[in-house]
Amino acid sequence: MSTLSTHVLDAERGRPAAGIAVAFELPDGSTTTGATDVDGRLRLESAVGVGTGAISFRTGPWFADRGRATFYPEIRVAFAIDADDEHYHVALLLSPSPTPPTEVAE
């Protein structure tokens, strides 16, 4: 059976994004939840199976806990697994809310 993992990095701070709540929606319709570890990683311990699913990252609370704004309070990544014996890895690079453009004097 296929396996699945994720790794989340905080691009602004240049370090792993530890403690982000993650939900795996598996092809069989079940859901498994967890949180990224101190290295920003989370590996699904059970086999995934063939079909479509998704990973949802609850980034809004994570940024709020750190006093930072975000444009994406939740990020959902859909996936399609077509091989029953592969390892799949979803990497996510986070940035805070975009800074509004500054006015340019002419």
All heavy atoms as an XYZ file, in Angstrom:
788
protein
N       0.834     -1.191      0.000
C       0.000      0.000      0.000
C       0.879      1.255      0.000
O       1.989      1.249      0.491
C      -0.896      0.032      1.235
C      -1.817     -1.130      1.345
S      -3.514     -0.962      1.226
C      -4.347      0.059      0.387
N       0.315      2.320     -0.500
C       1.030      3.596     -0.575
C       1.079      4.273      0.787
O       0.208      4.080      1.623
C       0.346      4.516     -1.577
O       0.434      3.972     -2.863
N       2.112      5.103      0.967
C       2.258      5.888      2.186
C       2.299      7.367      1.818
O       2.534      7.728      0.669
C       3.533      5.496      2.951
O       4.656      5.638      2.081
C       3.451      4.063      3.448
N       2.075      8.231      2.804
C       1.966      9.664      2.565
C       2.604     10.437      3.710
O       2.445     10.070      4.877
C       0.484     10.032      2.444
C       0.088     11.459      2.133
C       0.596     11.879      0.754
C      -1.431     11.598      2.182
N       3.325     11.499      3.364
C       3.925     12.361      4.388
C       3.892     13.805      3.906
O       3.632     14.080      2.735
C       5.365     11.936      4.688
O       6.168     12.077      3.537
N       4.157     14.713      4.845
C       4.210     16.131      4.507
C       5.328     16.799      5.297
O       5.763     16.293      6.335
C       2.859     16.830      4.764
O       2.911     18.160      4.257
C       2.501     16.855      6.242
N       5.783     17.931      4.780
C       6.822     18.728      5.432
C       6.460     20.187      5.190
O       6.311     20.604      4.043
C       8.183     18.401      4.827
C       9.328     19.028      5.549
N      10.573     19.121      4.990
C       9.437     19.584      6.781
C      11.397     19.701      5.846
N      10.724     19.994      6.935
N       6.291     20.955      6.267
C       5.884     22.354      6.161
C       7.015     23.241      6.672
O       7.535     23.036      7.768
C       4.594     22.629      6.963
C       4.112     24.053      6.727
C       3.498     21.622      6.591
N       7.370     24.227      5.857
C       8.430     25.163      6.221
C       7.899     26.581      6.265
O       7.067     26.978      5.430
C       9.577     25.080      5.213
C      10.288     23.738      5.156
C      11.238     23.699      3.971
C      11.029     23.476      6.444
N       8.364     27.358      7.219
C       8.039     28.770      7.355
C       9.084     29.549      6.564
O      10.220     29.719      7.015
C       8.066     29.150      8.835
C       7.734     30.600      9.111
O       7.751     31.420      8.163
O       7.478     30.917     10.279
N       8.715     30.004      5.371
C       9.669     30.667      4.474
C      10.187     31.983      5.047
O      11.359     32.314      4.888
C       9.020     30.917      3.115
N       9.337     32.726      5.722
C       9.758     34.020      6.262
C      10.820     33.863      7.350
O      11.786     34.613      7.405
C       8.558     34.772      6.837
C       8.947     36.136      7.385
C       7.796     36.857      8.042
O       7.033     36.223      8.798
O       7.666     38.065      7.793
N      10.645     32.879      8.201
C      11.565     32.667      9.314
C      12.696     31.700      8.977
O      13.639     31.557      9.740
C      10.806     32.162     10.539
C       9.669     33.079     10.975
C      10.205     34.255     11.773
N       9.296     35.366     11.873
C       8.386     35.541     12.796
N       8.209     34.644     13.715
N       7.629     36.627     12.794
N      12.548     30.976      7.873
C      13.587     30.042      7.465
C      13.738     28.839      8.373
O      14.837     28.371      8.619
N      12.609     28.340      8.874
C      12.676     27.177      9.760
C      11.408     26.324      9.620
O      10.418     26.769      9.035
C      12.918     27.586     11.193
C      11.958     28.551     11.752
C      12.373     28.965     13.170
N      11.705     30.222     13.482
C      12.241     31.209     14.147
N      13.454     31.111     14.612
N      11.578     32.307     14.384
N      11.412     25.134     10.186
C      10.238     24.267     10.106
C       9.029     24.892     10.786
O       9.165     25.652     11.750
C      10.670     23.001     10.856
C      12.153     23.036     10.856
C      12.536     24.487     10.867
N       7.853     24.567     10.282
C       6.596     25.052     10.858
C       6.031     23.949     11.753
O       5.253     23.105     11.309
C       5.620     25.435      9.754
N       6.446     23.959     13.005
C       6.012     22.943     13.971
C       4.646     23.294     14.544
O       4.340     24.461     14.771
C       7.033     22.837     15.096
N       3.823     22.282     14.763
C       2.546     22.471     15.446
C       1.372     22.845     14.562
O       0.333     23.248     15.074
N       1.487     22.696     13.253
C       0.353     22.975     12.373
C      -0.581     21.771     12.374
O      -0.153     20.637     12.143
C       0.802     23.289     10.937
C       1.547     24.616     10.920
C      -0.384     23.319      9.979
C       1.974     25.067      9.552
N      -1.866     22.009     12.639
C      -2.865     20.937     12.589
C      -3.084     20.534     11.135
O      -3.226     21.386     10.251
C      -4.172     21.412     13.209
N      -3.093     19.219     10.901
C      -3.225     18.672      9.554
C      -4.319     17.611      9.561
O      -4.410     16.814     10.503
C      -1.892     18.032      9.091
C      -2.023     17.423      7.708
C      -0.763     19.052      9.124
N      -5.140     17.604      8.507
C      -6.155     16.565      8.337
C      -5.923     15.879      7.000
O      -5.845     16.539      5.963
C      -7.559     17.158      8.398
N      -5.783     14.567      7.036
C      -5.659     13.763      5.822
C      -7.044     13.199      5.494
O      -7.627     12.479      6.305
C      -4.706     12.582      6.045
C      -3.276     12.953      6.289
C      -2.774     13.038      7.575
C      -2.415     13.190      5.229
C      -1.445     13.348      7.807
C      -1.082     13.517      5.452
C      -0.594     13.591      6.738
N      -7.574     13.539      4.327
C      -8.830     12.964      3.844
C      -8.425     11.878      2.856
O      -7.928     12.169      1.773
C      -9.669     14.031      3.156
C     -10.025     15.203      4.054
C     -10.543     16.402      3.280
O     -11.231     16.208      2.253
O     -10.228     17.530      3.680
N      -8.631     10.630      3.229
C      -8.109      9.508      2.466
C      -9.079      9.044      1.382
O     -10.281      9.286      1.470
C      -7.768      8.367      3.421
C      -6.775      8.759      4.519
C      -6.532      7.590      5.452
C      -5.478      9.252      3.913
N      -8.564      8.355      0.363
C      -9.411      7.888     -0.736
C     -10.579      7.003     -0.295
O     -11.613      6.976     -0.953
C      -8.432      7.108     -1.626
C      -7.121      7.770     -1.393
C      -7.144      8.115      0.070
N     -10.444      6.303      0.823
C     -11.541      5.443      1.287
C     -12.624      6.216      2.038
O     -13.581      5.643      2.548
C     -11.005      4.302      2.153
C     -10.433      4.772      3.486
O     -10.491      5.978      3.797
O      -9.913      3.912      4.228
N     -12.469      7.546      2.142
C     -13.459      8.383      2.812
C     -13.155      8.664      4.273
O     -13.827      9.481      4.904
N     -12.159      8.017      4.837
C     -11.813      8.259      6.237
C     -10.938      9.506      6.364
O     -10.355      9.975      5.384
C     -11.090      7.048      6.827
O      -9.839      6.858      6.199
N     -10.869     10.028      7.579
C     -10.042     11.204      7.868
C      -9.139     10.891      9.055
O      -9.578     10.294     10.034
C     -10.925     12.429      8.200
O     -11.774     12.696      7.097
C     -10.081     13.654      8.486
N      -7.887     11.291      8.943
C      -6.922     11.149     10.023
C      -6.317     12.515     10.288
O      -6.020     13.242      9.347
C      -5.811     10.155      9.625
O      -6.402      8.900      9.346
C      -4.794     10.000     10.733
N      -6.160     12.861     11.558
C      -5.604     14.169     11.903
C      -4.308     14.017     12.686
O      -4.027     12.970     13.257
C      -6.607     14.993     12.727
O      -6.901     14.288     13.929
C      -7.887     15.249     11.946
N      -3.549     15.096     12.693
C      -2.301     15.137     13.439
C      -1.751     16.545     13.404
O      -2.442     17.484     12.981
N      -0.524     16.705     13.836
C       0.144     18.010     13.810
C       1.596     17.801     13.415
O       2.187     16.760     13.728
C       0.054     18.701     15.168
N       2.156     18.796     12.756
C       3.551     18.693     12.354
C       4.449     18.678     13.595
O       4.167     19.333     14.593
C       3.957     19.849     11.430
O       3.662     21.096     12.063
C       3.226     19.767     10.091
N       5.536     17.924     13.502
C       6.471     17.807     14.624
C       7.451     18.986     14.638
O       7.311     19.924     13.853
C       7.197     16.454     14.587
C       8.083     16.263     13.370
O       8.388     17.246     12.651
O       8.493     15.112     13.109
N       8.437     18.934     15.497
C       9.394     20.042     15.629
C      10.180     20.302     14.347
O      10.704     21.390     14.147
C      10.374     19.842     16.811
C       9.617     19.828     18.128
C      11.192     18.587     16.643
N      10.222     19.306     13.471
C      10.903     19.468     12.188
C       9.913     19.840     11.080
O      10.269     19.866      9.912
C      11.647     18.174     11.839
C      12.649     18.364     10.723
O      13.229     19.466     10.613
O      12.844     17.413      9.934
N       8.649     20.120     11.443
C       7.637     20.499     10.457
C       7.111     19.332      9.653
O       6.485     19.513      8.615
N       7.335     18.114     10.133
C       6.963     16.916      9.378
C       5.817     16.155     10.039
O       5.652     16.186     11.252
C       8.151     15.967      9.248
C       9.305     16.562      8.471
C      10.500     15.609      8.432
N      11.634     16.225      7.786
C      11.871     16.193      6.470
N      11.052     15.562      5.670
N      12.931     16.792      5.975
N       5.065     15.466      9.200
C       4.026     14.553      9.676
C       3.905     13.430      8.666
O       3.772     13.678      7.463
C       2.679     15.282      9.817
C       1.495     14.433     10.294
C       1.749     13.849     11.675
C       0.225     15.265     10.295
N       3.991     12.221      9.145
C       3.875     11.039      8.283
C       2.628     10.273      8.688
O       2.429      9.994      9.870
C       5.108     10.156      8.421
C       5.086      8.966      7.482
C       6.343      8.107      7.669
N       6.329      7.008      6.722
C       6.999      6.998      5.574
N       7.746      8.022      5.241
N       6.926      5.969      4.763
N       1.814      9.966      7.712
C       0.619      9.167      7.947
C       1.058      7.734      8.197
O       1.763      7.149      7.367
C      -0.302      9.252      6.725
C      -1.659      8.613      6.845
C      -2.458      9.263      7.972
C      -2.408      8.745      5.537
N       0.712      7.190      9.338
C       1.187      5.861      9.726
C       0.452      4.724      9.022
O       0.990      3.641      8.873
C       1.081      5.691     11.239
C       1.985      6.632     12.013
C       3.463      6.463     11.663
O       3.914      5.335     11.401
O       4.176      7.488     11.647
N      -0.784      4.957      8.591
C      -1.542      3.899      7.925
C      -1.381      3.993      6.407
O      -1.014      5.040      5.871
C      -3.021      3.994      8.302
O      -3.532      5.255      7.940
N      -1.668      2.900      5.717
C      -1.593      2.877      4.259
C      -2.706      3.756      3.682
O      -3.769      3.895      4.274
C      -1.731      1.455      3.767
N      -2.439      4.344      2.526
C      -3.363      5.309      1.941
C      -4.352      4.667      0.981
O      -5.538      4.942      1.033
C      -2.582      6.444      1.236
C      -3.523      7.433      0.600
C      -1.676      7.137      2.224
N      -3.898      3.834      0.079
C      -4.783      3.240     -0.923
C      -4.870      4.101     -2.166
O      -4.466      5.266     -2.184
N      -5.403      3.541     -3.225
C      -5.514      4.213     -4.513
C      -6.788      5.052     -4.557
O      -7.823      4.653     -4.036
C      -5.516      3.169     -5.654
C      -5.768      3.818     -6.993
C      -4.198      2.415     -5.667
N      -6.707      6.228     -5.186
C      -7.862      7.109     -5.351
C      -7.514      8.544     -5.040
O      -6.340      8.900     -4.921
N      -8.534      9.378     -4.918
C      -8.314     10.796     -4.640
C      -8.554     11.092     -3.164
O      -9.365     10.459     -2.503
C      -9.221     11.695     -5.500
O     -10.584     11.352     -5.228
C      -8.934     11.516     -6.975
N      -7.830     12.075     -2.681
C      -7.949     12.512     -1.298
C      -7.438     13.928     -1.182
O      -7.243     14.612     -2.191
N      -7.201     14.377      0.043
C      -6.715     15.742      0.253
C      -6.010     15.843      1.596
O      -6.233     15.037      2.492
C      -7.872     16.733      0.192
N      -5.162     16.844      1.686
C      -4.525     17.207      2.952
C      -4.917     18.655      3.231
O      -4.768     19.521      2.370
C      -2.991     17.111      2.879
C      -2.555     15.701      2.503
C      -2.370     17.509      4.212
C      -1.058     15.575      2.315
N      -5.444     18.911      4.427
C      -5.802     20.271      4.836
C      -4.870     20.720      5.953
O      -4.693     20.012      6.941
C      -7.251     20.322      5.320
O      -8.125     20.009      4.266
N      -4.301     21.892      5.755
C      -3.391     22.485      6.734
C      -4.118     23.651      7.391
O      -4.530     24.586      6.713
C      -2.126     22.994      6.040
C      -1.361     21.929      5.314
C      -1.643     21.630      3.990
C      -0.343     21.235      5.954
C      -0.931     20.655      3.310
C       0.374     20.255      5.275
C       0.076     19.966      3.956
N      -4.283     23.636      8.714
C      -4.972     24.690      9.460
C      -3.952     25.778      9.816
O      -3.469     25.861     10.933
C      -5.617     24.135     10.709
C      -6.471     22.909     10.529
C      -7.805     23.192      9.833
N      -8.762     22.107      9.995
C      -8.870     21.067      9.180
N      -8.054     20.952      8.160
N      -9.791     20.144      9.373
N      -3.631     26.612      8.842
C      -2.572     27.603      9.011
C      -3.034     28.853      9.756
O      -2.217     29.527     10.379
C      -1.994     28.004      7.646
O      -3.062     28.429      6.805
C      -1.280     26.833      6.991
N      -4.318     29.171      9.700
C      -4.825     30.367     10.375
C      -4.518     30.382     11.863
O      -3.909     31.342     12.369
N      -4.910     29.343     12.602
C      -4.593     29.311     14.033
C      -3.093     29.314     14.312
O      -2.639     29.918     15.286
C      -5.237     28.005     14.516
C      -6.304     27.714     13.517
C      -5.783     28.231     12.207
N      -2.326     28.659     13.456
C      -0.868     28.602     13.642
C      -0.268     30.005     13.547
O       0.517     30.419     14.400
C      -0.250     27.654     12.610
C       1.215     27.449     12.778
C       1.828     26.564     13.621
C       2.264     28.143     12.099
N       3.200     26.665     13.500
C       3.492     27.630     12.559
C       2.289     29.141     11.137
C       4.717     28.084     12.108
C       3.512     29.590     10.673
C       4.711     29.061     11.158
N      -0.639     30.760     12.509
C      -0.146     32.133     12.376
C      -0.663     33.005     13.520
O       0.090     33.804     14.090
C      -0.557     32.740     11.036
C       0.361     32.391      9.891
C      -0.064     31.565      8.861
C       1.650     32.900      9.825
C       0.774     31.247      7.796
C       2.506     32.594      8.775
C       2.059     31.764      7.758
N      -1.942     32.887     13.865
C      -2.530     33.703     14.941
C      -1.810     33.477     16.271
O      -1.562     34.431     17.012
C      -4.017     33.388     15.082
N      -1.474     32.221     16.569
C      -0.750     31.911     17.811
C       0.607     32.598     17.880
O       1.166     32.781     18.948
C      -0.538     30.400     17.956
C      -1.812     29.662     18.297
O      -2.822     30.315     18.646
O      -1.800     28.410     18.198
N       1.125     32.981     16.730
C       2.426     33.640     16.654
C       2.305     35.141     16.410
O       3.281     35.816     16.139
C       3.269     32.976     15.559
C       3.745     31.613     15.995
C       3.937     30.644     14.840
N       4.338     29.333     15.348
C       3.477     28.443     15.863
N       2.194     28.695     15.919
N       3.913     27.280     16.320
N       1.072     35.653     16.472
C       0.840     37.089     16.287
C       1.091     37.562     14.867
O       1.466     38.708     14.657
N       0.881     36.675     13.908
C       1.142     37.003     12.504
C      -0.140     36.842     11.689
O      -0.926     35.931     11.933
C       2.233     36.079     11.948
C       3.560     36.275     12.661
C       4.501     35.114     12.472
N       4.975     34.974     11.096
C       5.596     33.878     10.657
N       5.800     32.854     11.470
N       6.016     33.814      9.415
N      -0.329     37.714     10.726
C      -1.493     37.635      9.837
C      -1.205     36.644      8.716
O      -0.053     36.358      8.405
C      -1.782     39.010      9.241
N      -2.276     36.125      8.116
C      -2.097     35.252      6.961
C      -3.225     35.462      5.970
O      -4.356     35.752      6.351
C      -2.019     33.767      7.353
O      -1.778     32.999      6.166
C      -3.300     33.281      7.987
N      -2.921     35.314      4.726
C      -3.893     35.410      3.646
C      -4.628     34.081      3.479
O      -5.751     34.032      3.022
C      -3.165     35.796      2.352
C      -4.074     36.004      1.177
C      -4.933     37.086      1.130
C      -4.048     35.127      0.112
C      -5.769     37.286      0.043
C      -4.867     35.307     -0.975
C      -5.733     36.400     -1.020
N      -3.978     32.992      3.879
C      -4.539     31.652      3.743
C      -4.777     31.028      5.118
O      -3.872     30.423      5.686
C      -3.580     30.745      2.962
C      -3.321     31.189      1.556
C      -2.115     31.786      1.206
C      -4.274     31.004      0.571
C      -1.871     32.182     -0.091
C      -4.045     31.413     -0.728
C      -2.837     31.992     -1.058
O      -2.596     32.390     -2.339
N      -5.992     31.118      5.675
C      -6.247     30.528      6.982
C      -6.300     29.001      6.948
O      -6.130     28.352      7.968
C      -7.598     31.105      7.386
C      -8.252     31.462      6.091
C      -7.146     31.841      5.149
N      -6.510     28.450      5.762
C      -6.464     27.002      5.580
C      -5.995     26.721      4.157
O      -6.367     27.418      3.221
C      -7.833     26.368      5.786
C      -7.820     24.866      5.640
C      -9.144     24.211      5.996
O      -9.999     24.851      6.623
O      -9.307     23.040      5.636
N      -5.166     25.719      4.031
C      -4.666     25.330      2.712
C      -5.060     23.877      2.500
O      -4.750     23.012      3.325
C      -3.142     25.497      2.617
C      -2.774     26.969      2.819
C      -2.626     24.973      1.281
C      -1.318     27.216      3.068
N      -5.753     23.620      1.400
C      -6.188     22.255      1.079
C      -5.508     21.837     -0.216
O      -5.617     22.515     -1.235
C      -7.700     22.200      0.929
C      -8.246     20.812      0.740
C      -9.781     20.834      0.773
N     -10.317     19.516      0.752
C     -10.612     18.832     -0.356
N     -10.414     19.394     -1.536
N     -11.093     17.614     -0.294
N      -4.825     20.722     -0.163
C      -4.135     20.187     -1.333
C      -4.778     18.849     -1.684
O      -4.721     17.902     -0.894
C      -2.627     19.987     -1.054
C      -1.933     19.391     -2.269
C      -1.979     21.301     -0.634
N      -5.419     18.805     -2.849
C      -6.022     17.557     -3.317
C      -4.952     16.720     -4.008
O      -4.017     17.254     -4.602
C      -7.166     17.851     -4.271
N      -5.091     15.402     -3.926
C      -4.126     14.516     -4.571
C      -4.838     13.299     -5.166
O      -5.948     12.967     -4.772
C      -3.038     14.062     -3.578
C      -3.553     13.321     -2.375
C      -3.862     11.965     -2.444
C      -3.719     13.978     -1.166
C      -4.342     11.287     -1.337
C      -4.194     13.312     -0.048
C      -4.501     11.959     -0.135
N      -4.174     12.671     -6.118
C      -4.672     11.443     -6.738
C      -3.559     10.409     -6.697
O      -2.488     10.623     -7.263
C      -5.105     11.705     -8.174
N      -3.812      9.313     -6.025
C      -2.831      8.235     -5.926
C      -3.215      7.156     -6.928
O      -4.325      6.621     -6.885
C      -2.776      7.688     -4.492
C      -2.207      8.775     -3.577
C      -1.969      6.400     -4.426
C      -2.087      8.399     -2.141
N      -2.281      6.864     -7.827
C      -2.573      5.881     -8.873
C      -1.721      4.621     -8.789
O      -1.880      3.712     -9.581
C      -2.431      6.523    -10.257
C      -1.034      7.079    -10.498
O      -0.160      6.922     -9.629
O      -0.823      7.685    -11.556
N      -0.801      4.577     -7.834
C       0.023      3.384     -7.644
C      -0.138      2.919     -6.202
O      -0.180      3.736     -5.285
C       1.481      3.691     -7.946
N      -0.222      1.632     -6.033
C      -0.518      1.089     -4.706
C       0.726      0.748     -3.897
O       0.625      0.182     -2.819
C      -1.391     -0.157     -4.866
C      -2.171     -0.461     -3.608
O      -2.398      0.462     -2.809
O      -2.531     -1.627     -3.410
N       1.914      1.123     -4.385
C       3.126      0.755     -3.656
C       4.173      1.862     -3.660
O       5.364      1.609     -3.617
C       3.715     -0.522     -4.239
C       4.094     -0.371     -5.704
O       3.762      0.662     -6.314
O       4.722     -1.294     -6.243
N       3.728      3.112     -3.709
C       4.633      4.263     -3.754
C       4.544      5.047     -2.450
O       3.574      4.946     -1.716
C       4.255      5.199     -4.909
C       4.353      4.574     -6.281
C       5.791      4.378     -6.724
O       6.657      5.199     -6.357
O       6.042      3.402     -7.432
N       5.561      5.881     -2.217
C       5.490      6.846     -1.128
C       5.250      8.219     -1.750
O       5.949      8.613     -2.675
C       6.774      6.890     -0.293
C       6.732      7.962      0.745
N       5.949      7.850      1.869
C       7.313      9.181      0.811
C       6.069      8.955      2.584
N       6.896      9.781      1.960
N       4.266      8.924     -1.252
C       3.930     10.260     -1.745
C       4.258     11.278     -0.658
O       4.016     11.036      0.523
C       2.451     10.341     -2.124
C       2.112      9.453     -3.298
C       1.799      8.114     -3.113
C       2.137      9.964     -4.589
C       1.497      7.294     -4.192
C       1.835      9.146     -5.678
C       1.523      7.814     -5.464
O       1.243      7.014     -6.532
N       4.798     12.422     -1.078
C       5.213     13.455     -0.129
C       4.697     14.805     -0.603
O       4.881     15.173     -1.763
C       6.740     13.483     -0.029
C       7.246     14.442      0.989
N       7.191     14.194      2.339
C       7.809     15.665      0.856
C       7.713     15.216      2.992
N       8.094     16.128      2.120
N       4.045     15.536      0.297
C       3.530     16.869     -0.010
C       4.321     17.884      0.799
O       4.276     17.873      2.029
C       2.023     16.977      0.329
C       1.515     18.383      0.071
C       1.224     15.951     -0.464
N       5.053     18.737      0.096
C       5.824     19.795      0.754
C       5.040     21.097      0.672
O       4.399     21.382     -0.342
C       7.172     19.954      0.076
N       5.064     21.880      1.739
C       4.341     23.148      1.777
C       5.272     24.231      2.316
O       5.904     24.055      3.363
C       3.107     23.028      2.679
C       2.218     24.257      2.788
C       1.588     24.601      1.434
C       1.136     24.021      3.832
N       5.349     25.328      1.600
C       6.181     26.463      1.989
C       5.247     27.615      2.356
O       4.478     28.080      1.522
C       7.081     26.851      0.811
C       8.174     27.863      1.056
C       9.132     27.376      2.131
C       8.934     28.113     -0.243
N       5.285     28.056      3.611
C       4.387     29.093      4.114
C       5.010     30.475      4.075
O       6.199     30.633      4.337
C       4.009     28.818      5.563
C       3.181     27.594      5.845
C       2.931     27.494      7.345
C       1.878     27.616      5.092
N       4.170     31.462      3.783
C       4.538     32.866      3.895
C       3.379     33.571      4.587
O       2.231     33.166      4.433
C       4.744     33.500      2.519
O       5.862     32.944      1.891
N       3.653     34.626      5.319
C       2.566     35.353      5.970
C       1.763     36.148      4.947
O       2.035     36.108      3.752
C       3.291     36.276      6.946
C       4.614     36.487      6.312
C       4.947     35.200      5.601
N       0.818     36.903      5.442
C      -0.022     37.739      4.590
C       0.834     38.669      3.742
O       1.817     39.229      4.234
C      -0.964     38.565      5.466
O      -1.828     39.328      4.679
N       0.482     38.817      2.472
C       1.278     39.721      1.638
C       1.206     41.158      2.151
O       0.181     41.592      2.667
C       0.644     39.601      0.253
C      -0.657     38.928      0.451
C      -0.648     38.236      1.771
N       2.281     41.853      2.012
C       2.345     43.252      2.413
C       1.689     44.094      1.326
O       1.957     43.899      0.147
C       3.812     43.685      2.576
O       4.437     42.802      3.495
C       3.915     45.114      3.066
N       0.831     45.047      1.701
C       0.214     45.895      0.684
C       1.282     46.670     -0.079
O       2.314     47.029      0.477
C      -0.663     46.853      1.479
C      -0.726     46.329      2.866
C       0.418     45.378      3.039
N       1.054     46.882     -1.369
C       2.061     47.620     -2.156
C       2.204     49.040     -1.637
O       1.257     49.648     -1.162
C       1.495     47.595     -3.569
C       0.060     47.239     -3.441
C      -0.109     46.520     -2.138
N       3.407     49.542     -1.731
C       3.639     50.926     -1.323
C       3.459     51.827     -2.527
O       3.706     51.431     -3.658
C       5.060     51.088     -0.748
O       5.994     50.632     -1.712
C       5.217     50.302      0.526
N       3.030     53.037     -2.254
C       2.821     53.995     -3.326
C       4.166     54.529     -3.826
O       5.052     54.808     -3.026
C       1.990     55.166     -2.806
C       0.832     55.487     -3.719
C      -0.031     56.557     -3.140
O      -0.952     56.195     -2.385
O       0.220     57.749     -3.426
N       4.287     54.637     -5.101
C       5.520     55.139     -5.694
C       5.278     56.589     -6.098
O       4.330     56.903     -6.825
C       5.917     54.309     -6.939
C       7.155     54.884     -7.587
C       6.118     52.853     -6.545
N       6.129     57.474     -5.600
C       6.012     58.912     -5.955
C       6.525     59.121     -7.354
O       7.545     58.566     -7.752
C       6.786     59.754     -4.956
N       5.805     59.920     -8.098
C       6.251     60.211     -9.473
C       6.825     61.591     -9.574
O       6.566     62.493     -8.899
C       5.068     60.083    -10.417
C       4.620     58.633    -10.492
C       3.533     58.449    -11.525
O       3.481     59.195    -12.527
O       2.727     57.553    -11.327
